[in-house]
């Protein structure tokens, strides 16, 4: 699907960088994005206004991934889950204003060197927030000893009725 909506770019499973220009890949039939096959990906940057109909974003087992930056007003589905799991080299996650606003979950698990998480205004408005060291919760962070900066903008997790910060190490 990426090849179709990004026809002017060379998309391959061996690429190390993916930069999606603004206002791309908003086709109604693009509802699931699974980047698990892009095992050499080191950096992903998504511009503003992209992937508006995607309700499931998966980035699992990308051991070389270092940075994920999502622009504003992207991933606008009225429900969905963003899973970023087993990405051993990830140090940065940045999400722009109003992206993932309708999503009901974000799972960050197996990101041991994650240093910075920055979520803009109006993101994950319908999500609860649980930061703990076990799988199975709406937002799961495991082994975050490298975390230096965690910031959430206004109205992000706005309907949250539960916040838990818990370490698996005791």
N, C-alpha and C positions, 0 to 999 in steps of 0.2 A: 504494500500500500504506500509506503514511503516513496518508492520509485515513481509511482504514479503521480502523487501529489507534489513531489519535488523533482519533476521531470528534467529540470535544467541542471540538477546536481548529479554527481557520480556517487551513487549509494551502493556500498558493498559491506559485507559482514566483516571485512578486514580494516575498515576505516577506523582512525583513531580520534577524529573530531567530527562532530555533527553540529552544524550551525544552520538552524531553520530561520529564514528571513520572516519578518512580520507578515501577518494575515495570510498564512499558508495552511493547507491541509484541513480545511473546514468542511469537507464533503460530509454529507449525512451518513454515508456508509462507513466512515472511519470512526469506529466506536471503541476499538481495543488496540492499544499499542504495547507490544511486548518486545523490548530491546535485548532480551536474553541471548540472542544469537550474535550480537555485536560484541564479542568477547574481548576485542582489542580497543574498544572505545575508552578514551581517557577524558574527553570533555564533551559535554552536550550543552548547547545553548539554544534556547527556543525564543524567538522574537515575540513581540506583542501580538495579541489577537490570533493565536494559532490553536489548532486542534479543538475547536469549540464543541464538537460532538463526541469527543473521546470520554468514555465513562470508566475506563480501566487502563491505567498506566503502570506497566511492570518493568522494573529494571532489577533483574535478579541474577546473581552470580557474575557480575561484571568486575572481576578482580583488579583490573587496571583503571577503572573509572575514578577520576580524581575530583571532578567538578561538574555540578548540574546547576544551570542557571535558567530559570523560566521567567519570561517577560510578563508584563501585566496583561490582564484580560484574556488569558489562555486557559484551556481546559474548563470550559464553561458548562459542562453537562450538569443537569439538575440533580444527579446523584453519581457516585463513583468512589473508587478507591485508588490511591496512589501507593504502590508498593516499591520500596527501594530496599533490597535485601541482599546480604552476602556480597557487599561491595567493599572489599578489604582496604582499598586505597582512597576511598572517598574522604576528602577533607572539607568540601564546601557544598552546601545546598542553599540556593537563593531562589525565592519565589516572589514574583512581583505582585503588585496590588490587584485584587479581584480575581486572581487565578485560583482555580479549584474551589471557587466560592460555594458551589452546590455539592461538593464531594462530602461524603459522610465518613471518610476514613483516610488516614495516612499511616503507613507502617514503615518504620525505619528500624531495621534489624540487621545485625551483623555488619556494622559500620564502625569498627574499632578505632579508627584514626580521625573520625569526623570532628572538625574543629569549630566550624561555623554553620549555624542554621539561622537564616534570616527569612522571615515570612512577612510579606507586606500587608497592607490594609485589606480587610474584607475577604480573606482567604479561609477556606474550610469553615464557613459560617455555620454549617449544620453539624459539625463534629464535636465529639467530646475529646478530651485530651488526657492521655495517660502516658507518662514517660516512666517506663519501668523495664526491668531486665528479663521479662518473660514474654513469649509469643502469645497471641490470641486476644490482644486488646485493640482498641480502636487506633491508638497511636502507640507504637511499641519502640522503645529505644533500648538497646542492649549494649552494655559495656561502653559507656561514653566517657572514659577516663581522659580522652584527649580534648573534650569539648571546652572551648574557650569563650564562645559567644553564642547566645541563644536569644533571638529577638522576634517578637510578634507584634505586628501592627494593629492599629485600631480595628475593631470589629472582626478580627480573625478569631476563630473558635468562639464566636459571639454567642452561640446558643449552647455553649459548653455547660454541662451541669456537674462535671467531675474532673478534677485535675489531680493526678498522682505522679509524684517523682519518687522513683524507687530504684535502687541498685541491686543487681543480681549478686553482687559480691558481699552483701550483708550489710 
